[in-house]
Amino acid sequence: MTYQTAMEYMNQIGKKGSILGLANVKELLRRLGNPQDQLTVIHVAGTNGKGSICTFLDCMYQAEGKRVGRYISPTLFTYLERFQVNGKTMKEVEFADIFTQIYTVLQDMQRDGKEIPTAFEVETAVAFCYFVKEAVDIVILETGMGGREDATNVVAAPYCTVFASIGMDHMQFLGDTVEKIAYQKAGIIKRGCPVVSYPNTDKVCEVLRKEWRECNEDVELPVFQIADRSQVTILEESLDGSRFCYKGEEYEISLAGDYQVYNAVTAIETKLLLDGSLVKDSLKKAKWSARFEKLSDRPLLIRDGAHNMDGVQALKISLEKHFTNTHIIFIIGILKDKEYEKMIAALCPMATRVYTITPPVERGLSGERLREDILPYCKDAIYCESVAKACHCASEVWEEYDRQGQSAVIVAWGSLSYMGLLGRN
């Protein structure tokens, strides 16, 4: 089977959308010999910051000479980015080879009257098979959505379970309170498995602790560690990263935003708990696109995949910290199933001008509709038919402010689905 044929099939089953539950993916993996059970897995769940924590862990393990597999979703530039070993993307021919094997099993399942798994479930199986084939030392496994019924929740005995920041998102699937959402995320906790958490709210941490206790009723409790916010001192912060002190040790990272410091200390706690050591300099090598990321200085352009209220609040704090007395020009594209009314109400009053676009996915909110909703908060809102057009218009405005000796910044935020297009403009 060729890569193109495989992708045609994936696009076909992708029309099923998200279906929570583990029966189908477990059946697929059973028929493939349960490759996930041959791997050492750090399983990471959360609402915001999963990718950043995974990136820090990836760099720390690579610095020690480990062969690290990463399963990422969503991706910004290419489909195959979701399957990586030591930062290198799977090749088309490798995907085709593994998918050919899996396709045979899918046909057998269909003949046996079994339901065909979703695209994400098949991708998860591809990832496990690929990592076994590549003989990785450790897998950094990121959940797709939630945790309890997420396709990645098939690892019987993870090396560690890690939680990023947990907040409100995907409420139609995970629940309408942060406690319900945390309950779904907590489902990846396993018996005898240590747990590390970002410094989440007390409500969230209590839900995680309850699941941890219930999973370990009949065994000695493994470690439950929460990164300690009170032990963090930020020494220096800029658009190029931060220098901070945590529990008496100094670290430096290249990801901007103070929330990235807390993502870093969550990764640090995980690495020290599991291995007792880490290479400090490796943290600075961590790069993660579209997380308060500076793309250029002239014009000053930042992209941030803030696509829920917690992400928007974090972006707002960063903008207020770094861009006082500055004209803020937004480019915004949002999915229609997000709390976009609240998101634009929080951020758009800061803007001098806003350009709206329609994200290039089925769930994308119309940029024209978004413009109408933004007008009460920013009168200078303009719809653009493409990301390229929005970037061009925003750049012209930035250049005019620059000629006048005034500070300005272009900030593209919202759905990750269009962030990769910004990197090409």
DAQUIQUI-V685299 format. One record per backbone hydrogen bond with DSSP energy under -0.5 kcal/mol. NH is the residue of the N-H (numbers start at 1). CO is the residue of the C=O. E is the energy in kcal/mol with one decimal. If there is no record, write none. Layout:
nh:co:e
NH:CO:E
NH:CO:E
//
This chain:
nh:co:e
6:2:-2.3
7:3:-2.4
8:4:-1.9
9:5:-1.9
10:6:-2.4
11:7:-2.6
12:8:-1.6
13:9:-2.5
14:10:-1.7
15:12:-1.1
16:13:-1.7
17:14:-1.5
21:149:-2.0
26:22:-2.4
27:23:-1.9
28:24:-2.3
29:25:-2.6
30:26:-2.4
31:27:-2.0
32:28:-1.0
33:30:-1.4
34:29:-3.6
37:34:-1.4
38:35:-1.9
39:36:-1.2
41:39:-0.7
42:139:-3.0
43:41:-0.6
43:160:-2.3
44:141:-3.1
45:162:-2.5
47:165:-2.9
48:165:-1.8
53:49:-2.5
54:50:-2.7
55:51:-2.2
56:52:-2.3
57:53:-2.4
58:54:-2.7
59:55:-2.4
60:56:-2.2
61:57:-2.4
62:58:-2.5
63:59:-2.0
64:60:-0.6
64:61:-1.0
65:62:-2.1
66:61:-2.1
68:66:-0.7
69:138:-2.8
70:84:-2.8
71:140:-1.7
72:70:-0.5
72:82:-1.8
81:78:-1.1
82:79:-1.4
83:80:-1.8
84:70:-2.3
84:82:-0.6
85:88:-2.2
86:68:-3.0
88:85:-1.9
90:80:-0.8
90:83:-2.3
95:91:-2.3
96:92:-2.6
97:93:-2.1
98:94:-2.2
99:95:-3.0
100:96:-2.1
101:97:-1.2
102:98:-2.0
103:99:-3.3
104:100:-1.5
105:101:-1.2
106:102:-2.5
107:103:-2.3
108:104:-1.8
109:105:-2.5
110:106:-2.2
111:107:-2.3
112:108:-1.8
113:110:-1.5
114:109:-2.9
119:13:-0.5
122:118:-2.3
123:119:-2.7
124:120:-2.2
125:121:-1.8
126:122:-2.5
127:123:-2.6
128:124:-2.1
129:125:-2.4
130:126:-2.7
131:127:-2.5
132:128:-2.0
133:129:-2.4
134:130:-2.2
135:132:-1.2
136:131:-1.7
137:67:-2.6
138:67:-1.6
139:40:-2.9
140:69:-3.3
141:42:-2.7
141:139:-0.8
142:71:-1.2
142:140:-0.6
143:44:-2.4
148:184:-2.7
150:147:-1.1
153:150:-2.3
154:152:-2.1
155:152:-0.7
156:154:-0.7
159:41:-2.7
160:41:-1.2
161:194:-2.3
162:43:-3.1
163:196:-2.4
164:45:-3.1
165:48:-1.1
169:167:-0.6
173:170:-1.8
174:170:-2.7
175:171:-1.7
181:177:-2.1
182:178:-2.7
183:179:-2.0
184:180:-1.7
185:181:-2.3
186:182:-2.8
187:183:-0.5
187:184:-0.9
188:185:-1.5
189:186:-2.1
193:190:-2.0
195:223:-2.8
196:161:-2.3
197:225:-2.6
198:163:-2.7
200:198:-2.8
205:201:-2.6
206:202:-2.2
207:203:-1.5
208:204:-2.2
209:205:-2.7
210:206:-2.3
211:207:-2.0
212:208:-2.3
213:209:-2.7
214:210:-2.4
215:211:-2.2
216:212:-0.8
216:213:-0.8
217:214:-0.9
219:216:-1.0
225:195:-3.1
227:197:-3.0
229:227:-0.9
231:228:-1.5
232:229:-1.7
233:245:-2.4
235:233:-0.7
235:243:-2.1
236:243:-2.1
238:241:-2.7
241:238:-1.5
242:253:-1.5
243:236:-2.7
244:251:-2.4
245:233:-2.8
246:249:-3.1
247:231:-1.3
249:246:-1.7
251:244:-3.2
253:242:-2.8
254:283:-0.6
260:257:-1.3
261:257:-0.6
261:258:-0.8
262:258:-1.1
263:259:-1.9
264:260:-2.4
265:261:-2.4
266:262:-1.5
267:263:-1.9
268:264:-2.7
269:265:-2.7
270:266:-1.8
271:267:-2.7
272:268:-2.7
273:269:-2.2
274:270:-2.3
275:271:-2.7
276:271:-0.6
276:272:-1.3
277:271:-0.5
280:278:-0.8
282:279:-1.5
283:280:-1.7
284:281:-0.7
285:281:-0.5
285:282:-0.9
286:283:-1.3
291:288:-0.7
293:303:-2.5
295:293:-0.6
295:301:-3.1
296:301:-1.1
298:299:-0.5
301:296:-1.9
301:299:-0.8
302:410:-2.8
303:293:-2.3
304:412:-2.7
305:290:-3.5
306:304:-1.4
307:305:-0.8
312:308:-2.5
313:309:-2.6
314:310:-2.0
315:311:-2.2
316:312:-2.6
317:313:-2.1
318:314:-2.0
319:315:-2.6
320:316:-2.5
321:317:-1.9
322:318:-2.3
323:319:-2.4
326:323:-0.8
327:407:-2.7
329:327:-0.6
329:409:-2.9
330:328:-0.6
330:353:-2.5
331:411:-2.1
332:355:-2.6
333:413:-1.3
336:363:-3.0
338:335:-1.5
340:338:-2.1
343:339:-2.0
344:340:-2.6
345:341:-1.6
346:342:-1.7
347:343:-1.7
348:344:-2.1
350:347:-2.0
351:348:-1.6
352:328:-2.9
353:328:-1.3
354:380:-2.4
355:330:-2.9
356:382:-2.5
357:332:-2.4
359:357:-0.6
361:359:-1.6
364:361:-2.0
365:334:-2.6
370:366:-2.6
371:367:-2.2
372:368:-1.7
373:369:-1.8
374:370:-1.6
375:371:-1.5
377:374:-2.4
378:374:-1.9
381:379:-1.1
382:354:-2.9
384:356:-2.9
390:386:-2.0
391:387:-2.6
392:388:-2.3
393:389:-2.7
394:390:-2.6
395:391:-2.3
396:392:-1.9
397:393:-1.9
398:394:-2.4
399:395:-2.5
400:396:-1.8
401:397:-2.1
402:398:-2.4
403:399:-2.4
404:400:-1.4
405:402:-1.5
406:401:-2.8
409:327:-2.4
410:300:-2.9
411:329:-3.0
411:409:-0.5
412:302:-3.0
412:410:-0.5
413:331:-2.5
413:411:-0.6
414:304:-1.0
415:333:-3.1
418:415:-1.2
419:416:-0.7
420:416:-0.6
421:418:-0.9
422:418:-0.8
422:419:-0.7
423:419:-1.0
424:421:-1.1
425:422:-1.7
//
